[in-house]
Amino acid sequence: MNTNRTLAVILLIPFTVLTIYALAEVGYVGIFDYQRHSPAGWQVFVDLVIALLLVLTWMIPEARRVGRNPWPWVALTLVLGSFGPLLYLAFGKGGAESGTAE
């Protein structure tokens, strides 16, 4: 298992547990609702959106380069946030192996 795939799996496990806990406590809408109550929440939300857009600018061409359809991963990222890129790296064919800089 290469470094990108290993890191993605290591991050995916506790992140999944935390997400399940948060969803059980406040629900999907509640996660977003919490962020709207203060400028600090807005900043965190906007930062997440910017970070995910930057990840998508890498992931879409990377998926195409290795012969994968990028749009399921884009959809996962838009709906589930960091789960899209983490799953792309952890379980996708070829993407994690070719994710190193050339």
Biopython code that builds the backbone (N, CA, C, O; Angstrom):
import numpy as np
from Bio.PDB.StructureBuilder import StructureBuilder

atoms = [
    (1, "MET", "N", (0.869, -1.188, 0.000)),
    (1, "MET", "CA", (0.000, 0.000, 0.000)),
    (1, "MET", "C", (0.903, 1.234, 0.000)),
    (1, "MET", "O", (1.819, 1.336, 0.816)),
    (2, "ASN", "N", (0.642, 2.170, -0.917)),
    (2, "ASN", "CA", (1.513, 3.335, -0.971)),
    (2, "ASN", "C", (1.135, 4.373, 0.087)),
    (2, "ASN", "O", (0.136, 4.224, 0.791)),
    (3, "THR", "N", (1.939, 5.411, 0.186)),
    (3, "THR", "CA", (1.779, 6.425, 1.228)),
    (3, "THR", "C", (0.444, 7.157, 1.135)),
    (3, "THR", "O", (-0.221, 7.350, 2.152)),
    (4, "ASN", "N", (0.035, 7.572, -0.081)),
    (4, "ASN", "CA", (-1.234, 8.298, -0.231)),
    (4, "ASN", "C", (-2.418, 7.439, 0.197)),
    (4, "ASN", "O", (-3.311, 7.904, 0.906)),
    (5, "ARG", "N", (-2.416, 6.197, -0.234)),
    (5, "ARG", "CA", (-3.508, 5.299, 0.113)),
    (5, "ARG", "C", (-3.523, 5.030, 1.619)),
    (5, "ARG", "O", (-4.587, 5.049, 2.238)),
    (6, "THR", "N", (-2.373, 4.783, 2.203)),
    (6, "THR", "CA", (-2.279, 4.521, 3.642)),
    (6, "THR", "C", (-2.782, 5.714, 4.436)),
    (6, "THR", "O", (-3.581, 5.553, 5.358)),
    (7, "LEU", "N", (-2.323, 6.904, 4.088)),
    (7, "LEU", "CA", (-2.759, 8.114, 4.786)),
    (7, "LEU", "C", (-4.267, 8.309, 4.655)),
    (7, "LEU", "O", (-4.935, 8.654, 5.630)),
    (8, "ALA", "N", (-4.805, 8.089, 3.460)),
    (8, "ALA", "CA", (-6.243, 8.254, 3.249)),
    (8, "ALA", "C", (-7.038, 7.294, 4.126)),
    (8, "ALA", "O", (-8.041, 7.686, 4.722)),
    (9, "VAL", "N", (-6.598, 6.039, 4.211)),
    (9, "VAL", "CA", (-7.300, 5.054, 5.042)),
    (9, "VAL", "C", (-7.184, 5.426, 6.512)),
    (9, "VAL", "O", (-8.161, 5.334, 7.255)),
    (10, "ILE", "N", (-5.992, 5.848, 6.938)),
    (10, "ILE", "CA", (-5.792, 6.243, 8.343)),
    (10, "ILE", "C", (-6.694, 7.422, 8.703)),
    (10, "ILE", "O", (-7.246, 7.457, 9.803)),
    (11, "LEU", "N", (-6.852, 8.374, 7.808)),
    (11, "LEU", "CA", (-7.725, 9.526, 8.057)),
    (11, "LEU", "C", (-9.197, 9.165, 7.943)),
    (11, "LEU", "O", (-10.030, 9.690, 8.682)),
    (12, "LEU", "N", (-9.513, 8.278, 7.027)),
    (12, "LEU", "CA", (-10.904, 7.925, 6.758)),
    (12, "LEU", "C", (-11.580, 7.257, 7.954)),
    (12, "LEU", "O", (-12.753, 7.514, 8.226)),
    (13, "ILE", "N", (-10.865, 6.424, 8.651)),
    (13, "ILE", "CA", (-11.474, 5.673, 9.760)),
    (13, "ILE", "C", (-11.939, 6.591, 10.892)),
    (13, "ILE", "O", (-13.125, 6.562, 11.220)),
    (14, "PRO", "N", (-11.069, 7.407, 11.510)),
    (14, "PRO", "CA", (-11.576, 8.274, 12.588)),
    (14, "PRO", "C", (-12.523, 9.358, 12.087)),
    (14, "PRO", "O", (-13.438, 9.763, 12.804)),
    (15, "PHE", "N", (-12.307, 9.836, 10.840)),
    (15, "PHE", "CA", (-13.200, 10.852, 10.289)),
    (15, "PHE", "C", (-14.602, 10.289, 10.110)),
    (15, "PHE", "O", (-15.585, 10.989, 10.350)),
    (16, "THR", "N", (-14.704, 9.035, 9.694)),
    (16, "THR", "CA", (-16.008, 8.387, 9.547)),
    (16, "THR", "C", (-16.698, 8.262, 10.901)),
    (16, "THR", "O", (-17.895, 8.526, 11.018)),
    (17, "VAL", "N", (-15.951, 7.864, 11.914)),
    (17, "VAL", "CA", (-16.525, 7.737, 13.264)),
    (17, "VAL", "C", (-17.019, 9.100, 13.747)),
    (17, "VAL", "O", (-18.132, 9.209, 14.261)),
    (18, "LEU", "N", (-16.205, 10.130, 13.586)),
    (18, "LEU", "CA", (-16.602, 11.477, 14.006)),
    (18, "LEU", "C", (-17.835, 11.949, 13.242)),
    (18, "LEU", "O", (-18.735, 12.545, 13.834)),
    (19, "THR", "N", (-17.888, 11.692, 11.951)),
    (19, "THR", "CA", (-19.024, 12.107, 11.131)),
    (19, "THR", "C", (-20.302, 11.394, 11.556)),
    (19, "THR", "O", (-21.362, 12.015, 11.643)),
    (20, "ILE", "N", (-20.207, 10.106, 11.817)),
    (20, "ILE", "CA", (-21.386, 9.355, 12.282)),
    (20, "ILE", "C", (-21.885, 9.922, 13.604)),
    (20, "ILE", "O", (-23.090, 10.077, 13.802)),
    (21, "TYR", "N", (-20.967, 10.228, 14.503)),
    (21, "TYR", "CA", (-21.348, 10.819, 15.787)),
    (21, "TYR", "C", (-22.039, 12.172, 15.577)),
    (21, "TYR", "O", (-23.090, 12.434, 16.162)),
    (22, "ALA", "N", (-21.440, 13.030, 14.737)),
    (22, "ALA", "CA", (-22.023, 14.353, 14.494)),
    (22, "ALA", "C", (-23.397, 14.241, 13.842)),
    (22, "ALA", "O", (-24.321, 14.965, 14.213)),
    (23, "LEU", "N", (-23.536, 13.335, 12.869)),
    (23, "LEU", "CA", (-24.839, 13.147, 12.223)),
    (23, "LEU", "C", (-25.881, 12.644, 13.205)),
    (23, "LEU", "O", (-27.040, 13.052, 13.146)),
    (24, "ALA", "N", (-25.478, 11.763, 14.104)),
    (24, "ALA", "CA", (-26.412, 11.249, 15.111)),
    (24, "ALA", "C", (-26.852, 12.355, 16.060)),
    (24, "ALA", "O", (-27.999, 12.374, 16.508)),
    (25, "GLU", "N", (-25.950, 13.269, 16.365)),
    (25, "GLU", "CA", (-26.266, 14.347, 17.306)),
    (25, "GLU", "C", (-27.094, 15.471, 16.691)),
    (25, "GLU", "O", (-28.051, 15.943, 17.306)),
    (26, "VAL", "N", (-26.727, 15.911, 15.463)),
    (26, "VAL", "CA", (-27.374, 17.101, 14.908)),
    (26, "VAL", "C", (-27.976, 16.911, 13.536)),
    (26, "VAL", "O", (-28.698, 17.791, 13.068)),
    (27, "GLY", "N", (-27.710, 15.788, 12.861)),
    (27, "GLY", "CA", (-28.231, 15.558, 11.522)),
    (27, "GLY", "C", (-27.415, 16.276, 10.461)),
    (27, "GLY", "O", (-26.571, 17.118, 10.765)),
    (28, "TYR", "N", (-27.686, 15.924, 9.202)),
    (28, "TYR", "CA", (-26.931, 16.484, 8.074)),
    (28, "TYR", "C", (-27.104, 18.001, 7.994)),
    (28, "TYR", "O", (-26.123, 18.732, 7.856)),
    (29, "VAL", "N", (-28.334, 18.469, 8.078)),
    (29, "VAL", "CA", (-28.595, 19.909, 8.000)),
    (29, "VAL", "C", (-28.006, 20.620, 9.209)),
    (29, "VAL", "O", (-27.522, 21.745, 9.092)),
    (30, "GLY", "N", (-28.043, 19.981, 10.357)),
    (30, "GLY", "CA", (-27.505, 20.579, 11.572)),
    (30, "GLY", "C", (-26.028, 20.881, 11.498)),
    (30, "GLY", "O", (-25.561, 21.848, 12.101)),
    (31, "ILE", "N", (-25.286, 20.070, 10.768)),
    (31, "ILE", "CA", (-23.856, 20.329, 10.610)),
    (31, "ILE", "C", (-23.634, 21.675, 9.914)),
    (31, "ILE", "O", (-22.741, 22.431, 10.296)),
    (32, "PHE", "N", (-24.440, 21.971, 8.901)),
    (32, "PHE", "CA", (-24.327, 23.245, 8.199)),
    (32, "PHE", "C", (-24.947, 24.380, 9.016)),
    (32, "PHE", "O", (-24.422, 25.493, 9.038)),
    (33, "ASP", "N", (-26.048, 24.097, 9.678)),
    (33, "ASP", "CA", (-26.740, 25.111, 10.464)),
    (33, "ASP", "C", (-25.845, 25.666, 11.571)),
    (33, "ASP", "O", (-25.875, 26.863, 11.856)),
    (34, "TYR", "N", (-25.070, 24.817, 12.176)),
    (34, "TYR", "CA", (-24.177, 25.234, 13.261)),
    (34, "TYR", "C", (-23.217, 26.329, 12.803)),
    (34, "TYR", "O", (-22.879, 27.221, 13.581)),
    (35, "GLN", "N", (-22.783, 26.269, 11.563)),
    (35, "GLN", "CA", (-21.784, 27.209, 11.049)),
    (35, "GLN", "C", (-22.352, 28.611, 10.800)),
    (35, "GLN", "O", (-21.584, 29.567, 10.695)),
    (36, "ARG", "N", (-23.653, 28.752, 10.705)),
    (36, "ARG", "CA", (-24.223, 30.052, 10.320)),
    (36, "ARG", "C", (-24.398, 31.019, 11.480)),
    (36, "ARG", "O", (-24.809, 32.159, 11.265)),
    (37, "HIS", "N", (-24.098, 30.599, 12.698)),
    (37, "HIS", "CA", (-24.406, 31.411, 13.872)),
    (37, "HIS", "C", (-23.342, 32.439, 14.250)),
    (37, "HIS", "O", (-23.586, 33.274, 15.122)),
    (38, "SER", "N", (-22.183, 32.400, 13.624)),
    (38, "SER", "CA", (-21.169, 33.400, 13.963)),
    (38, "SER", "C", (-20.207, 33.579, 12.797)),
    (38, "SER", "O", (-20.090, 32.704, 11.939)),
    (39, "PRO", "N", (-19.522, 34.711, 12.768)),
    (39, "PRO", "CA", (-18.518, 34.913, 11.727)),
    (39, "PRO", "C", (-17.426, 33.832, 11.759)),
    (39, "PRO", "O", (-16.874, 33.486, 10.714)),
    (40, "ALA", "N", (-17.115, 33.307, 12.924)),
    (40, "ALA", "CA", (-16.130, 32.225, 13.004)),
    (40, "ALA", "C", (-16.638, 30.992, 12.255)),
    (40, "ALA", "O", (-15.865, 30.335, 11.557)),
    (41, "GLY", "N", (-17.902, 30.677, 12.388)),
    (41, "GLY", "CA", (-18.498, 29.560, 11.672)),
    (41, "GLY", "C", (-18.508, 29.797, 10.175)),
    (41, "GLY", "O", (-18.256, 28.879, 9.395)),
    (42, "TRP", "N", (-18.800, 31.030, 9.769)),
    (42, "TRP", "CA", (-18.783, 31.353, 8.343)),
    (42, "TRP", "C", (-17.384, 31.137, 7.780)),
    (42, "TRP", "O", (-17.210, 30.579, 6.696)),
    (43, "GLN", "N", (-16.382, 31.597, 8.550)),
    (43, "GLN", "CA", (-15.004, 31.470, 8.100)),
    (43, "GLN", "C", (-14.622, 30.007, 7.933)),
    (43, "GLN", "O", (-13.990, 29.647, 6.940)),
    (44, "VAL", "N", (-14.991, 29.162, 8.879)),
    (44, "VAL", "CA", (-14.675, 27.739, 8.797)),
    (44, "VAL", "C", (-15.359, 27.114, 7.581)),
    (44, "VAL", "O", (-14.747, 26.327, 6.859)),
    (45, "PHE", "N", (-16.607, 27.457, 7.361)),
    (45, "PHE", "CA", (-17.350, 26.912, 6.229)),
    (45, "PHE", "C", (-16.738, 27.354, 4.896)),
    (45, "PHE", "O", (-16.548, 26.536, 3.995)),
    (46, "VAL", "N", (-16.432, 28.647, 4.775)),
    (46, "VAL", "CA", (-15.836, 29.156, 3.539)),
    (46, "VAL", "C", (-14.454, 28.529, 3.322)),
    (46, "VAL", "O", (-14.088, 28.203, 2.192)),
    (47, "ASP", "N", (-13.702, 28.364, 4.389)),
    (47, "ASP", "CA", (-12.393, 27.712, 4.286)),
    (47, "ASP", "C", (-12.538, 26.283, 3.768)),
    (47, "ASP", "O", (-11.749, 25.847, 2.930)),
    (48, "LEU", "N", (-13.530, 25.558, 4.255)),
    (48, "LEU", "CA", (-13.779, 24.198, 3.783)),
    (48, "LEU", "C", (-14.146, 24.189, 2.303)),
    (48, "LEU", "O", (-13.657, 23.351, 1.545)),
    (49, "VAL", "N", (-14.995, 25.108, 1.897)),
    (49, "VAL", "CA", (-15.391, 25.186, 0.484)),
    (49, "VAL", "C", (-14.172, 25.475, -0.392)),
    (49, "VAL", "O", (-13.986, 24.838, -1.429)),
    (50, "ILE", "N", (-13.346, 26.431, 0.023)),
    (50, "ILE", "CA", (-12.148, 26.764, -0.752)),
    (50, "ILE", "C", (-11.213, 25.558, -0.830)),
    (50, "ILE", "O", (-10.704, 25.237, -1.904)),
    (51, "ALA", "N", (-10.986, 24.894, 0.297)),
    (51, "ALA", "CA", (-10.090, 23.734, 0.315)),
    (51, "ALA", "C", (-10.611, 22.625, -0.596)),
    (51, "ALA", "O", (-9.833, 22.016, -1.330)),
    (52, "LEU", "N", (-11.907, 22.357, -0.560)),
    (52, "LEU", "CA", (-12.462, 21.307, -1.408)),
    (52, "LEU", "C", (-12.417, 21.691, -2.885)),
    (52, "LEU", "O", (-12.195, 20.829, -3.735)),
    (53, "LEU", "N", (-12.621, 22.963, -3.203)),
    (53, "LEU", "CA", (-12.480, 23.398, -4.594)),
    (53, "LEU", "C", (-11.044, 23.222, -5.081)),
    (53, "LEU", "O", (-10.820, 22.823, -6.223)),
    (54, "LEU", "N", (-10.073, 23.519, -4.217)),
    (54, "LEU", "CA", (-8.676, 23.300, -4.580)),
    (54, "LEU", "C", (-8.398, 21.815, -4.795)),
    (54, "LEU", "O", (-7.682, 21.450, -5.727)),
    (55, "VAL", "N", (-8.950, 20.966, -3.949)),
    (55, "VAL", "CA", (-8.781, 19.517, -4.118)),
    (55, "VAL", "C", (-9.391, 19.071, -5.442)),
    (55, "VAL", "O", (-8.806, 18.249, -6.148)),
    (56, "LEU", "N", (-10.559, 19.607, -5.784)),
    (56, "LEU", "CA", (-11.196, 19.235, -7.048)),
    (56, "LEU", "C", (-10.358, 19.653, -8.248)),
    (56, "LEU", "O", (-10.364, 18.966, -9.270)),
    (57, "THR", "N", (-9.634, 20.772, -8.141)),
    (57, "THR", "CA", (-8.782, 21.184, -9.261)),
    (57, "THR", "C", (-7.622, 20.218, -9.469)),
    (57, "THR", "O", (-7.043, 20.168, -10.554)),
    (58, "TRP", "N", (-7.282, 19.461, -8.449)),
    (58, "TRP", "CA", (-6.295, 18.391, -8.594)),
    (58, "TRP", "C", (-6.969, 17.078, -9.014)),
    (58, "TRP", "O", (-6.491, 16.380, -9.908)),
    (59, "MET", "N", (-8.081, 16.758, -8.356)),
    (59, "MET", "CA", (-8.683, 15.435, -8.511)),
    (59, "MET", "C", (-9.271, 15.210, -9.906)),
    (59, "MET", "O", (-9.129, 14.115, -10.449)),
    (60, "ILE", "N", (-9.912, 16.189, -10.487)),
    (60, "ILE", "CA", (-10.535, 16.004, -11.804)),
    (60, "ILE", "C", (-9.489, 15.669, -12.870)),
    (60, "ILE", "O", (-9.646, 14.665, -13.565)),
    (61, "PRO", "N", (-8.422, 16.475, -13.027)),
    (61, "PRO", "CA", (-7.424, 16.102, -14.036)),
    (61, "PRO", "C", (-6.690, 14.805, -13.687)),
    (61, "PRO", "O", (-6.333, 14.039, -14.582)),
    (62, "GLU", "N", (-6.463, 14.555, -12.407)),
    (62, "GLU", "CA", (-5.797, 13.319, -11.987)),
    (62, "GLU", "C", (-6.634, 12.104, -12.367)),
    (62, "GLU", "O", (-6.103, 11.124, -12.891)),
    (63, "ALA", "N", (-7.931, 12.159, -12.108)),
    (63, "ALA", "CA", (-8.808, 11.036, -12.458)),
    (63, "ALA", "C", (-8.798, 10.810, -13.969)),
    (63, "ALA", "O", (-8.702, 9.670, -14.425)),
    (64, "ARG", "N", (-8.894, 11.867, -14.729)),
    (64, "ARG", "CA", (-8.861, 11.730, -16.192)),
    (64, "ARG", "C", (-7.530, 11.149, -16.657)),
    (64, "ARG", "O", (-7.494, 10.317, -17.564)),
    (65, "ARG", "N", (-6.445, 11.583, -16.041)),
    (65, "ARG", "CA", (-5.111, 11.127, -16.435)),
    (65, "ARG", "C", (-4.949, 9.624, -16.244)),
    (65, "ARG", "O", (-4.279, 8.962, -17.036)),
    (66, "VAL", "N", (-5.562, 9.086, -15.192)),
    (66, "VAL", "CA", (-5.426, 7.646, -14.934)),
    (66, "VAL", "C", (-6.612, 6.852, -15.475)),
    (66, "VAL", "O", (-6.750, 5.665, -15.180)),
    (67, "GLY", "N", (-7.465, 7.498, -16.261)),
    (67, "GLY", "CA", (-8.558, 6.797, -16.917)),
    (67, "GLY", "C", (-9.762, 6.528, -16.047)),
    (67, "GLY", "O", (-10.484, 5.556, -16.266)),
    (68, "ARG", "N", (-9.985, 7.370, -15.071)),
    (68, "ARG", "CA", (-11.160, 7.227, -14.201)),
    (68, "ARG", "C", (-12.140, 8.351, -14.481)),
    (68, "ARG", "O", (-11.741, 9.462, -14.829)),
    (69, "ASN", "N", (-13.417, 8.062, -14.329)),
    (69, "ASN", "CA", (-14.451, 9.078, -14.470)),
    (69, "ASN", "C", (-14.418, 9.964, -13.226)),
    (69, "ASN", "O", (-14.646, 9.459, -12.126)),
    (70, "PRO", "N", (-14.141, 11.273, -13.354)),
    (70, "PRO", "CA", (-14.034, 12.121, -12.168)),
    (70, "PRO", "C", (-15.368, 12.500, -11.532)),
    (70, "PRO", "O", (-15.404, 12.876, -10.360)),
    (71, "TRP", "N", (-16.469, 12.406, -12.288)),
    (71, "TRP", "CA", (-17.725, 12.982, -11.813)),
    (71, "TRP", "C", (-18.341, 12.282, -10.605)),
    (71, "TRP", "O", (-18.947, 12.969, -9.782)),
    (72, "PRO", "N", (-18.230, 10.974, -10.444)),
    (72, "PRO", "CA", (-18.724, 10.391, -9.178)),
    (72, "PRO", "C", (-17.960, 10.935, -7.967)),
    (72, "PRO", "O", (-18.541, 11.144, -6.902)),
    (73, "TRP", "N", (-16.661, 11.162, -8.139)),
    (73, "TRP", "CA", (-15.838, 11.683, -7.043)),
    (73, "TRP", "C", (-16.178, 13.145, -6.760)),
    (73, "TRP", "O", (-16.184, 13.576, -5.607)),
    (74, "VAL", "N", (-16.462, 13.903, -7.822)),
    (74, "VAL", "CA", (-16.885, 15.294, -7.653)),
    (74, "VAL", "C", (-18.209, 15.335, -6.901)),
    (74, "VAL", "O", (-18.365, 16.121, -5.966)),
    (75, "ALA", "N", (-19.169, 14.490, -7.302)),
    (75, "ALA", "CA", (-20.468, 14.449, -6.632)),
    (75, "ALA", "C", (-20.311, 14.079, -5.151)),
    (75, "ALA", "O", (-20.921, 14.701, -4.282)),
    (76, "LEU", "N", (-19.492, 13.068, -4.878)),
    (76, "LEU", "CA", (-19.250, 12.689, -3.473)),
    (76, "LEU", "C", (-18.660, 13.855, -2.684)),
    (76, "LEU", "O", (-19.035, 14.089, -1.535)),
    (77, "THR", "N", (-17.741, 14.577, -3.303)),
    (77, "THR", "CA", (-17.112, 15.710, -2.623)),
    (77, "THR", "C", (-18.119, 16.815, -2.353)),
    (77, "THR", "O", (-18.110, 17.409, -1.276)),
    (78, "LEU", "N", (-18.990, 17.098, -3.321)),
    (78, "LEU", "CA", (-19.978, 18.163, -3.141)),
    (78, "LEU", "C", (-21.024, 17.810, -2.095)),
    (78, "LEU", "O", (-21.527, 18.691, -1.399)),
    (79, "VAL", "N", (-21.356, 16.526, -1.980)),
    (79, "VAL", "CA", (-22.396, 16.102, -1.035)),
    (79, "VAL", "C", (-21.812, 15.715, 0.325)),
    (79, "VAL", "O", (-22.401, 16.009, 1.364)),
    (80, "LEU", "N", (-20.659, 15.058, 0.313)),
    (80, "LEU", "CA", (-20.101, 14.507, 1.550)),
    (80, "LEU", "C", (-18.771, 15.134, 1.968)),
    (80, "LEU", "O", (-18.121, 14.653, 2.896)),
    (81, "GLY", "N", (-18.368, 16.201, 1.289)),
    (81, "GLY", "CA", (-17.138, 16.891, 1.673)),
    (81, "GLY", "C", (-15.900, 16.039, 1.467)),
    (81, "GLY", "O", (-15.717, 15.449, 0.402)),
    (82, "SER", "N", (-15.068, 15.975, 2.462)),
    (82, "SER", "CA", (-13.768, 15.306, 2.373)),
    (82, "SER", "C", (-13.862, 13.816, 2.109)),
    (82, "SER", "O", (-12.862, 13.194, 1.749)),
    (83, "PHE", "N", (-15.024, 13.233, 2.276)),
    (83, "PHE", "CA", (-15.164, 11.809, 1.967)),
    (83, "PHE", "C", (-14.859, 11.520, 0.500)),
    (83, "PHE", "O", (-14.302, 10.467, 0.190)),
    (84, "GLY", "N", (-15.210, 12.428, -0.409)),
    (84, "GLY", "CA", (-14.948, 12.210, -1.831)),
    (84, "GLY", "C", (-13.470, 11.997, -2.121)),
    (84, "GLY", "O", (-13.098, 10.954, -2.658)),
    (85, "PRO", "N", (-12.608, 12.970, -1.777)),
    (85, "PRO", "CA", (-11.183, 12.784, -2.030)),
    (85, "PRO", "C", (-10.575, 11.630, -1.226)),
    (85, "PRO", "O", (-9.719, 10.909, -1.737)),
    (86, "LEU", "N", (-11.003, 11.453, 0.008)),
    (86, "LEU", "CA", (-10.450, 10.348, 0.802)),
    (86, "LEU", "C", (-10.792, 8.995, 0.184)),
    (86, "LEU", "O", (-9.940, 8.109, 0.113)),
    (87, "LEU", "N", (-12.031, 8.838, -0.260)),
    (87, "LEU", "CA", (-12.406, 7.575, -0.894)),
    (87, "LEU", "C", (-11.711, 7.402, -2.241)),
    (87, "LEU", "O", (-11.336, 6.291, -2.613)),
    (88, "TYR", "N", (-11.544, 8.496, -2.963)),
    (88, "TYR", "CA", (-10.813, 8.444, -4.238)),
    (88, "TYR", "C", (-9.413, 7.883, -4.017)),
    (88, "TYR", "O", (-8.971, 6.995, -4.745)),
    (89, "LEU", "N", (-8.725, 8.400, -3.020)),
    (89, "LEU", "CA", (-7.362, 7.952, -2.741)),
    (89, "LEU", "C", (-7.313, 6.564, -2.115)),
    (89, "LEU", "O", (-6.437, 5.763, -2.441)),
    (90, "ALA", "N", (-8.250, 6.280, -1.218)),
    (90, "ALA", "CA", (-8.182, 5.028, -0.466)),
    (90, "ALA", "C", (-8.593, 3.811, -1.280)),
    (90, "ALA", "O", (-7.983, 2.749, -1.156)),
    (91, "PHE", "N", (-9.613, 3.952, -2.106)),
    (91, "PHE", "CA", (-10.195, 2.768, -2.725)),
    (91, "PHE", "C", (-10.264, 2.786, -4.235)),
    (91, "PHE", "O", (-10.675, 1.799, -4.846)),
    (92, "GLY", "N", (-9.870, 3.885, -4.848)),
    (92, "GLY", "CA", (-9.948, 3.936, -6.301)),
    (92, "GLY", "C", (-8.798, 3.206, -6.958)),
    (92, "GLY", "O", (-7.687, 3.158, -6.430)),
    (93, "LYS", "N", (-9.078, 2.644, -8.107)),
    (93, "LYS", "CA", (-8.024, 1.953, -8.863)),
    (93, "LYS", "C", (-7.075, 2.957, -9.491)),
    (93, "LYS", "O", (-7.505, 3.862, -10.207)),
    (94, "GLY", "N", (-5.832, 2.804, -9.234)),
    (94, "GLY", "CA", (-4.817, 3.604, -9.896)),
    (94, "GLY", "C", (-4.599, 5.005, -9.363)),
    (94, "GLY", "O", (-3.481, 5.509, -9.466)),
    (95, "GLY", "N", (-5.595, 5.662, -8.801)),
    (95, "GLY", "CA", (-5.444, 7.046, -8.381)),
    (95, "GLY", "C", (-4.447, 7.227, -7.272)),
    (95, "GLY", "O", (-3.628, 8.144, -7.327)),
    (96, "ALA", "N", (-4.492, 6.379, -6.263)),
    (96, "ALA", "CA", (-3.569, 6.536, -5.139)),
    (96, "ALA", "C", (-2.150, 6.221, -5.558)),
    (96, "ALA", "O", (-1.209, 6.866, -5.094)),
    (97, "GLU", "N", (-1.979, 5.225, -6.440)),
    (97, "GLU", "CA", (-0.636, 4.871, -6.869)),
    (97, "GLU", "C", (-0.004, 5.953, -7.710)),
    (97, "GLU", "O", (1.210, 6.154, -7.671)),
    (98, "SER", "N", (-0.832, 6.653, -8.476)),
    (98, "SER", "CA", (-0.296, 7.659, -9.378)),
    (98, "SER", "C", (-0.390, 9.059, -8.802)),
    (98, "SER", "O", (-0.136, 10.032, -9.513)),
    (99, "GLY", "N", (-0.747, 9.184, -7.537)),
    (99, "GLY", "CA", (-0.926, 10.490, -6.925)),
    (99, "GLY", "C", (0.361, 11.170, -6.510)),
    (99, "GLY", "O", (0.312, 12.260, -5.940)),
    (100, "THR", "N", (1.501, 10.578, -6.771)),
    (100, "THR", "CA", (2.747, 11.192, -6.411)),
    (100, "THR", "C", (3.167, 12.204, -7.457)),
    (100, "THR", "O", (2.765, 12.114, -8.617)),
    (101, "ALA", "N", (3.966, 13.155, -7.050)),
    (101, "ALA", "CA", (4.420, 14.196, -7.984)),
    (101, "ALA", "C", (5.365, 13.595, -9.014)),
    (101, "ALA", "O", (6.131, 12.675, -8.724)),
    (102, "GLU", "N", (5.291, 14.131, -10.207)),
    (102, "GLU", "CA", (6.176, 13.648, -11.283)),
    (102, "GLU", "C", (7.270, 14.636, -11.557)),
    (102, "GLU", "O", (8.109, 14.402, -12.427)),
]
sb = StructureBuilder()
sb.init_structure("model")
sb.init_model(0)
sb.init_chain("A")
sb.init_seg("    ")
for serial, (resi, resn, name, xyz) in enumerate(atoms, 1):
    if name == "N":
        sb.init_residue(resn, " ", resi, " ")
    sb.init_atom(name, np.array(xyz, "f"), 0.0, 1.0, " ", f" {name:<3s}", serial, name[0])
structure = sb.get_structure()
